[in-house]
Amino acid sequence: MKFHPHTTRSQWQSPLGLIHLSASPWGLSGLFFEDQRHMPDLQAWPQDAHNAFMLAAIPFLQAYFVGQGSALDTLLGIPLDLQSGTAFQQSVWQALLRIPAGQTQSYSQLAQQVQKPSAVRAVGAAVGRNPISLIVPCHRIVGATGQLTGYAGGLWRKEALLQLEHALPATIAASNSVTAGTTLPLLD
């Protein structure tokens, strides 16, 4: 991924761990959980606690984590800078933005949506490289039979986010397989 040379960063503490935000002059360009895979070198960007794009995202994140699952769907008034990805990745990320809170899709359904039905693996790779986790809702993508698969921020977070949105597939909710014996730090 290649981010704008004038990207800045800040942090926000969520109930699921520290979140690193980034913004370019064109919009919010990153939201990464602290131990997320595929995270860029954040130290290369200067801190900017006053960036308007990052500051505007925080009230939506706060609302989301207190149980207003659709709060992030309304965040779309804040410009998003998805230019760090290839044209194909951007098309997948744009398709993710169309999945509303409370719903999930399979990787295959997403591949159909981007007009690449035979490119399920490539779609999955693009989902995993999503730079604006949570806001570009890659956590709403599940396996063909509803199983939780791959999430750069960790499967336990994916389960917690889907649980918060009341979108946890029934088979997972019944077995509580990923977080068996774990209390999720949610505020709803």
Backbone as JSON, one array per atom type, in Angstrom:
{
  "sequence": "MKFHPHTTRSQWQSPLGLIHLSASPWGLSGLFFEDQRHMPDLQAWPQDAHNAFMLAAIPFLQAYFVGQGSALDTLLGIPLDLQSGTAFQQSVWQALLRIPAGQTQSYSQLAQQVQKPSAVRAVGAAVGRNPISLIVPCHRIVGATGQLTGYAGGLWRKEALLQLEHALPATIAASNSVTAGTTLPLLD",
  "N": [[0.83, -1.17, 0.0], [0.4, 2.21, -0.7], [0.59, 5.21, 0.81], [-0.5, 8.64, 1.01], [2.0, 11.21, 0.87], [1.74, 13.19, 2.81], [0.46, 12.16, 5.02], [-0.98, 11.92, 8.24], [-1.2, 10.98, 11.73], [-3.14, 9.68, 14.52], [-4.39, 8.56, 17.74], [-6.9, 6.51, 19.3], [-8.62, 5.24, 22.05], [-10.36, 2.32, 22.1], [-13.04, 0.1, 23.2], [-12.13, -2.35, 22.35], [-9.43, -2.25, 22.21], [-6.48, -0.25, 21.45], [-6.82, 2.1, 18.86], [-5.4, 3.1, 15.85], [-5.51, 5.93, 13.93], [-5.43, 7.4, 10.68], [-4.88, 10.07, 8.36], [-5.06, 11.69, 5.22], [-4.49, 14.62, 3.17], [-6.86, 14.45, 1.78], [-8.77, 12.95, 3.13], [-9.96, 10.59, 5.66], [-7.71, 8.01, 6.04], [-6.91, 5.69, 7.25], [-7.63, 3.18, 9.69], [-6.64, 1.32, 12.18], [-6.43, -1.48, 14.28], [-4.43, -1.95, 17.22], [-2.72, -4.25, 17.02], [-2.94, -5.17, 14.47], [-2.76, -7.07, 11.44], [-0.94, -6.34, 8.43], [-0.49, -3.64, 8.82], [0.63, -0.37, 8.14], [3.86, 1.3, 8.48], [3.5, 3.2, 11.03], [5.05, 5.01, 12.39], [6.31, 6.53, 10.55], [4.72, 8.64, 9.99], [3.75, 11.91, 11.04], [2.39, 12.81, 14.25], [-0.9, 14.09, 14.72], [-3.09, 15.43, 16.51], [-5.15, 17.13, 16.02], [-6.31, 16.87, 13.55], [-8.9, 17.34, 11.28], [-10.38, 15.32, 9.92], [-9.81, 12.95, 11.34], [-10.63, 13.69, 13.91], [-13.36, 14.09, 13.43], [-14.24, 11.49, 13.03], [-14.24, 10.24, 15.52], [-16.57, 10.73, 17.3], [-18.46, 9.13, 15.97], [-17.31, 6.6, 16.19], [-17.4, 6.33, 18.97], [-20.21, 6.29, 19.39], [-20.83, 3.97, 18.01], [-19.56, 1.98, 19.56], [-21.06, 2.07, 21.88], [-23.31, 0.77, 21.25], [-24.8, 1.67, 19.07], [-25.07, 0.42, 16.34], [-25.37, 1.18, 13.64], [-24.11, 3.58, 13.47], [-21.63, 3.94, 12.21], [-22.29, 3.65, 9.58], [-23.42, 6.06, 8.95], [-21.28, 7.67, 9.0], [-20.26, 8.14, 6.58], [-20.3, 10.68, 5.57], [-17.92, 11.82, 6.09], [-15.0, 12.36, 4.32], [-13.33, 9.64, 2.74], [-10.15, 8.4, 2.12], [-9.16, 6.2, -0.05], [-7.08, 5.67, -1.69], [-4.73, 4.3, -1.29], [-4.77, 1.74, -2.14], [-4.86, -0.69, -4.88], [-6.66, -0.39, -8.02], [-8.43, -2.55, -8.16], [-8.52, -3.39, -5.44], [-9.64, -1.07, -4.33], [-12.18, -1.18, -5.52], [-13.27, -3.39, -4.24], [-13.23, -2.47, -1.59], [-15.01, -0.34, -1.81], [-17.34, -1.78, -2.34], [-17.62, -3.08, 0.11], [-18.43, -0.96, 1.68], [-21.09, -0.8, 1.11], [-22.43, -2.68, 2.58], [-24.71, -2.89, 5.03], [-24.89, -2.19, 8.61], [-25.57, -4.89, 10.8], [-25.85, -6.82, 8.91], [-24.38, -9.48, 7.01], [-22.1, -10.7, 4.52], [-20.93, -13.21, 2.24], [-17.62, -14.11, 1.11], [-17.81, -14.97, -1.5], [-20.25, -13.82, -2.34], [-19.49, -11.15, -2.23], [-17.5, -11.15, -4.2], [-19.1, -11.6, -6.44], [-20.53, -9.23, -6.4], [-18.59, -7.34, -7.1], [-18.25, -7.95, -9.68], [-16.5, -10.04, -10.28], [-16.75, -12.99, -10.14], [-15.19, -15.35, -10.13], [-12.98, -14.71, -8.72], [-12.66, -15.11, -5.95], [-10.65, -15.61, -4.01], [-8.84, -13.5, -4.5], [-10.5, -11.37, -3.9], [-10.85, -11.89, -1.19], [-8.21, -11.43, -0.32], [-8.02, -8.68, -0.84], [-9.96, -7.73, 0.92], [-8.69, -8.34, 3.33], [-6.61, -6.51, 3.27], [-7.74, -4.09, 3.71], [-7.53, -0.73, 4.55], [-9.01, 0.84, 6.27], [-10.3, -0.29, 8.61], [-13.27, -1.41, 10.24], [-14.76, 1.07, 9.69], [-14.82, 0.89, 6.88], [-16.43, -1.8, 6.38], [-15.07, -4.56, 6.76], [-15.28, -6.55, 8.59], [-17.78, -7.59, 8.32], [-17.79, -9.61, 6.51], [-18.1, -13.01, 5.95], [-17.51, -16.6, 6.0], [-18.65, -19.01, 3.51], [-20.61, -20.63, 4.71], [-21.35, -19.13, 6.83], [-19.38, -19.13, 8.77], [-16.85, -17.66, 10.85], [-14.15, -16.2, 9.39], [-10.81, -15.25, 8.76], [-9.64, -12.13, 9.81], [-7.98, -9.19, 9.91], [-7.64, -7.78, 12.25], [-7.97, -9.67, 14.19], [-9.78, -12.62, 15.01], [-11.31, -12.69, 17.36], [-11.99, -10.02, 17.71], [-13.5, -9.58, 15.41], [-15.68, -11.25, 15.91], [-16.67, -9.94, 18.21], [-17.39, -7.44, 17.13], [-19.39, -8.15, 15.25], [-21.2, -9.24, 17.03], [-21.86, -6.97, 18.5], [-23.22, -5.59, 16.54], [-25.41, -7.15, 16.3], [-25.3, -9.14, 14.38], [-24.08, -11.54, 14.37], [-23.48, -14.65, 13.01], [-25.88, -17.28, 13.38], [-24.95, -19.88, 13.94], [-22.46, -19.42, 15.06], [-23.07, -17.77, 17.23], [-24.56, -19.54, 18.77], [-22.68, -21.52, 19.47], [-20.6, -20.02, 20.4], [-17.89, -20.1, 19.64], [-15.38, -18.8, 19.08], [-14.83, -17.07, 21.21], [-15.07, -18.6, 23.5], [-15.6, -18.84, 26.87], [-14.67, -16.29, 27.28], [-15.1, -12.91, 28.17], [-16.57, -10.39, 26.38], [-15.41, -7.12, 25.82], [-17.6, -5.11, 25.57], [-19.85, -2.33, 25.37], [-22.61, -2.33, 25.25]],
  "CA": [[0.0, 0.0, 0.0], [1.15, 3.47, -0.77], [-0.19, 6.29, 1.39], [-0.14, 10.01, 0.64], [3.2, 11.63, 1.62], [1.39, 14.1, 3.91], [-0.4, 11.44, 5.95], [-0.73, 12.13, 9.66], [-1.82, 9.92, 12.55], [-3.5, 9.9, 15.92], [-4.84, 7.33, 18.38], [-8.12, 6.56, 20.09], [-8.78, 4.01, 22.82], [-11.67, 1.7, 21.96], [-13.23, -1.03, 24.11], [-11.44, -3.52, 21.81], [-8.01, -1.96, 22.09], [-6.05, 1.01, 20.87], [-7.02, 2.26, 17.42], [-4.56, 4.1, 15.19], [-6.19, 6.59, 12.82], [-4.57, 8.2, 9.82], [-5.59, 10.9, 7.39], [-4.31, 12.41, 4.19], [-5.2, 15.88, 2.92], [-8.13, 14.18, 1.1], [-9.75, 12.28, 3.98], [-9.54, 9.53, 6.57], [-7.04, 7.0, 5.21], [-6.58, 4.48, 7.98], [-8.11, 2.84, 11.03], [-5.97, 0.05, 12.44], [-6.3, -1.92, 15.66], [-3.02, -1.9, 17.59], [-1.92, -5.42, 16.63], [-3.52, -5.6, 13.2], [-1.87, -7.46, 10.34], [-0.87, -5.45, 7.26], [-0.48, -2.24, 9.24], [1.81, 0.34, 7.65], [4.76, 1.84, 9.49], [2.86, 4.43, 11.52], [6.06, 5.94, 12.89], [6.74, 7.39, 9.43], [3.78, 9.77, 9.89], [3.71, 12.73, 12.24], [1.17, 12.86, 15.07], [-1.71, 15.29, 14.54], [-4.3, 15.25, 17.32], [-6.15, 18.13, 15.64], [-6.74, 16.67, 12.17], [-10.36, 17.39, 11.22], [-10.94, 14.04, 9.48], [-9.7, 11.99, 12.44], [-11.5, 14.17, 14.99], [-14.76, 13.88, 13.04], [-14.57, 10.07, 13.1], [-14.3, 9.74, 16.89], [-17.93, 10.6, 17.84], [-19.12, 7.99, 15.34], [-16.75, 5.41, 16.81], [-17.95, 6.26, 20.33], [-21.61, 5.87, 19.28], [-20.82, 2.57, 17.58], [-19.18, 1.11, 20.66], [-22.09, 2.03, 22.93], [-24.44, 0.0, 20.79], [-25.47, 2.22, 17.91], [-24.38, -0.3, 15.28], [-25.42, 1.85, 12.34], [-23.42, 4.87, 13.56], [-20.55, 4.03, 11.24], [-22.88, 3.79, 8.25], [-23.66, 7.48, 8.73], [-19.97, 8.32, 8.96], [-19.84, 8.3, 5.21], [-20.18, 12.09, 5.25], [-16.5, 12.16, 6.23], [-14.28, 11.82, 3.15], [-12.4, 8.54, 2.94], [-9.08, 8.32, 1.11], [-8.85, 4.79, -0.28], [-6.12, 5.62, -2.79], [-3.54, 3.5, -0.98], [-4.93, 0.43, -2.76], [-4.97, -0.8, -6.33], [-8.03, -0.17, -8.51], [-9.23, -3.71, -7.76], [-8.75, -3.3, -3.99], [-10.59, 0.01, -4.09], [-13.52, -1.62, -5.9], [-13.71, -4.27, -3.16], [-13.5, -1.64, -0.42], [-16.25, 0.39, -2.08], [-18.43, -2.74, -2.17], [-17.79, -3.29, 1.56], [-19.16, 0.18, 2.23], [-22.53, -0.97, 0.84], [-23.0, -3.69, 3.48], [-25.17, -2.16, 6.22], [-24.77, -2.79, 9.93], [-26.57, -5.91, 11.06], [-25.87, -7.78, 7.82], [-23.11, -10.04, 6.59], [-22.03, -11.29, 3.19], [-19.82, -14.14, 2.08], [-16.6, -13.68, 0.15], [-18.35, -15.26, -2.82], [-21.23, -12.78, -2.65], [-18.74, -9.93, -2.49], [-16.86, -11.32, -5.51], [-20.17, -11.38, -7.43], [-20.87, -7.81, -6.36], [-17.56, -6.57, -7.82], [-18.2, -8.48, -11.05], [-15.36, -10.96, -10.39], [-17.21, -14.17, -9.41], [-14.17, -16.39, -10.01], [-11.82, -14.15, -8.02], [-12.98, -15.1, -4.51], [-9.41, -15.49, -3.22], [-8.33, -12.14, -4.66], [-11.4, -10.52, -3.12], [-10.48, -12.11, 0.21], [-6.95, -10.73, -0.06], [-8.31, -7.24, -0.81], [-10.66, -7.49, 2.18], [-7.68, -8.38, 4.39], [-5.73, -5.34, 3.18], [-8.54, -2.89, 3.92], [-6.81, 0.15, 5.48], [-9.9, 1.6, 7.16], [-11.1, -1.3, 9.3], [-14.45, -0.99, 10.98], [-15.53, 2.04, 8.9], [-15.02, 0.09, 5.67], [-16.75, -2.92, 7.28], [-14.57, -5.88, 6.36], [-15.69, -7.54, 9.6], [-19.1, -8.12, 7.93], [-17.59, -10.68, 5.53], [-18.0, -14.31, 6.61], [-17.37, -17.72, 5.09], [-19.84, -19.4, 2.75], [-21.64, -21.2, 5.58], [-21.52, -18.24, 7.98], [-18.29, -19.23, 9.74], [-15.96, -16.51, 10.93], [-12.84, -16.48, 8.79], [-9.9, -14.14, 8.55], [-9.85, -10.72, 10.13], [-6.64, -8.68, 10.21], [-7.63, -7.32, 13.63], [-8.16, -10.81, 15.08], [-11.13, -13.18, 14.97], [-12.07, -12.32, 18.55], [-12.56, -8.69, 17.46], [-14.55, -9.74, 14.4], [-16.85, -11.78, 16.62], [-17.2, -8.89, 19.08], [-18.03, -6.42, 16.29], [-20.64, -8.7, 14.74], [-22.1, -9.36, 18.18], [-22.31, -5.61, 18.79], [-24.17, -5.21, 15.48], [-26.48, -8.16, 16.27], [-25.16, -9.79, 13.08], [-23.29, -12.74, 14.54], [-24.2, -15.8, 12.45], [-26.52, -18.09, 14.41], [-24.11, -21.03, 14.31], [-21.38, -18.92, 15.93], [-23.68, -17.29, 18.47], [-24.97, -20.7, 19.56], [-21.53, -22.25, 20.01], [-19.66, -19.06, 20.98], [-16.65, -20.84, 19.44], [-14.14, -18.02, 19.08], [-14.56, -16.46, 22.51], [-15.53, -19.48, 24.57], [-15.04, -18.51, 28.18], [-14.13, -14.92, 27.28], [-16.08, -11.83, 28.24], [-16.26, -9.35, 25.4], [-15.43, -5.79, 26.45], [-18.51, -4.22, 24.85], [-20.56, -1.42, 26.26], [-24.05, -2.26, 24.99]],
  "C": [[0.87, 1.23, 0.0], [0.24, 4.6, -0.31], [0.34, 7.64, 0.94], [1.06, 10.46, 1.47], [2.91, 12.57, 2.78], [0.39, 13.47, 4.86], [0.02, 11.76, 7.37], [-1.49, 11.06, 10.44], [-2.23, 10.44, 13.92], [-3.99, 8.57, 16.48], [-6.14, 7.58, 19.12], [-8.28, 5.21, 20.78], [-10.2, 3.49, 22.68], [-11.83, 0.6, 23.0], [-12.53, -2.31, 23.62], [-9.96, -3.27, 21.58], [-7.74, -0.63, 21.41], [-6.27, 1.0, 19.36], [-6.11, 3.37, 16.94], [-5.33, 4.63, 13.99], [-5.15, 7.29, 11.97], [-5.43, 8.97, 8.83], [-4.6, 11.52, 6.43], [-5.0, 13.76, 4.03], [-6.59, 15.67, 2.31], [-9.16, 13.49, 1.97], [-9.11, 11.27, 4.92], [-8.94, 8.41, 5.73], [-6.71, 5.72, 5.95], [-7.28, 4.4, 9.32], [-7.62, 1.43, 11.29], [-6.02, -0.26, 13.93], [-4.83, -2.1, 15.96], [-2.17, -3.08, 17.13], [-2.4, -6.0, 15.3], [-2.46, -6.01, 12.19], [-1.95, -6.43, 9.22], [-0.91, -3.97, 7.63], [0.78, -1.57, 8.69], [2.69, 0.81, 8.81], [4.22, 3.2, 9.94], [3.87, 5.46, 11.98], [6.56, 6.89, 11.8], [5.87, 8.63, 9.3], [3.79, 10.59, 11.16], [2.35, 12.64, 12.94], [0.43, 14.16, 14.76], [-3.04, 15.07, 15.25], [-5.42, 16.2, 16.92], [-6.64, 17.97, 14.2], [-8.26, 16.55, 12.13], [-10.99, 16.06, 10.83], [-10.92, 13.02, 10.63], [-10.6, 12.41, 13.6], [-12.98, 13.92, 14.68], [-15.17, 12.42, 13.16], [-14.83, 9.61, 14.53], [-15.72, 9.71, 17.46], [-18.71, 9.43, 17.23], [-18.62, 6.68, 15.94], [-17.3, 5.24, 18.23], [-19.39, 5.76, 20.3], [-21.69, 4.39, 18.91], [-20.56, 1.66, 18.77], [-20.13, 1.14, 21.85], [-23.38, 1.42, 22.42], [-25.22, 0.56, 19.63], [-24.77, 1.68, 16.66], [-24.36, 0.39, 13.94], [-24.7, 3.19, 12.35], [-22.34, 5.01, 12.5], [-21.08, 4.14, 9.82], [-23.16, 5.25, 7.93], [-22.38, 8.29, 8.66], [-19.55, 8.65, 7.54], [-19.83, 9.75, 4.75], [-18.74, 12.58, 5.39], [-15.77, 11.57, 5.03], [-13.33, 10.7, 3.55], [-11.4, 8.55, 1.79], [-8.66, 6.86, 0.99], [-7.77, 4.61, -1.34], [-4.86, 4.83, -2.51], [-3.6, 2.13, -1.66], [-4.94, 0.49, -4.27], [-6.43, -0.52, -6.74], [-8.94, -1.32, -8.09], [-9.54, -3.65, -6.26], [-9.78, -2.22, -3.68], [-12.01, -0.4, -4.45], [-14.11, -2.54, -4.83], [-14.07, -3.44, -1.93], [-14.78, -0.82, -0.6], [-17.46, -0.54, -1.91], [-18.68, -3.03, -0.69], [-18.61, -2.17, 2.18], [-20.68, 0.05, 2.03], [-23.19, -2.04, 1.71], [-23.42, -2.99, 4.77], [-24.92, -2.92, 7.52], [-25.89, -3.8, 10.13], [-26.67, -6.95, 9.96], [-24.46, -8.28, 7.56], [-23.23, -10.51, 5.15], [-20.88, -12.27, 3.17], [-18.81, -13.54, 1.1], [-17.1, -13.89, -1.28], [-19.38, -14.2, -3.25], [-20.53, -11.46, -2.98], [-18.05, -9.99, -3.85], [-17.89, -11.1, -6.62], [-20.48, -9.89, -7.54], [-19.86, -6.96, -7.13], [-17.33, -7.11, -9.23], [-17.0, -9.38, -11.31], [-15.71, -12.28, -9.68], [-16.17, -15.28, -9.25], [-12.95, -15.92, -9.22], [-12.05, -14.07, -6.5], [-11.72, -14.93, -3.66], [-8.82, -14.09, -3.31], [-9.2, -11.15, -3.9], [-11.07, -10.66, -1.64], [-9.18, -11.4, 0.58], [-7.17, -9.22, 0.02], [-9.03, -6.88, 0.48], [-9.65, -7.42, 3.33], [-6.74, -7.19, 4.4], [-6.48, -4.02, 3.35], [-7.86, -1.97, 4.94], [-7.71, 0.87, 6.48], [-10.87, 0.62, 7.82], [-12.24, -0.65, 10.05], [-15.32, -0.04, 10.16], [-15.82, 1.47, 7.52], [-15.19, -1.32, 6.25], [-16.35, -4.31, 6.8], [-14.95, -6.96, 7.37], [-17.05, -8.16, 9.26], [-19.0, -9.21, 6.86], [-17.32, -11.98, 6.29], [-17.81, -15.39, 5.55], [-18.7, -18.12, 4.47], [-20.96, -19.97, 3.62], [-21.83, -20.37, 6.85], [-20.4, -18.31, 9.0], [-17.43, -17.97, 9.71], [-14.6, -16.93, 10.38], [-12.09, -15.18, 8.68], [-10.37, -12.76, 8.96], [-8.5, -10.2, 10.59], [-6.53, -8.18, 11.65], [-7.83, -8.43, 14.64], [-9.6, -11.3, 15.05], [-11.95, -12.82, 16.2], [-12.69, -10.94, 18.39], [-13.71, -8.78, 16.44], [-15.83, -10.25, 15.07], [-17.49, -10.71, 17.5], [-17.94, -7.83, 18.28], [-19.35, -6.92, 15.73], [-21.66, -8.88, 15.85], [-22.68, -7.98, 18.52], [-23.36, -5.15, 17.78], [-25.37, -6.16, 15.4], [-26.48, -8.88, 14.93], [-24.33, -11.07, 13.18], [-24.07, -13.92, 13.97], [-24.69, -16.74, 13.55], [-25.65, -19.26, 14.85], [-22.99, -20.62, 15.24], [-21.95, -18.48, 17.27], [-24.05, -18.46, 19.37], [-23.78, -21.4, 20.21], [-20.55, -21.34, 20.72], [-18.23, -19.58, 20.85], [-15.39, -20.01, 19.57], [-13.82, -17.5, 20.47], [-15.03, -17.31, 23.67], [-14.81, -19.14, 25.87], [-14.49, -17.11, 28.29], [-15.28, -13.93, 27.37], [-15.66, -10.76, 27.26], [-16.37, -7.98, 26.05], [-16.31, -4.81, 25.7], [-19.34, -3.43, 25.83], [-22.06, -1.42, 26.05], [-24.9, -2.96, 26.0]]
}
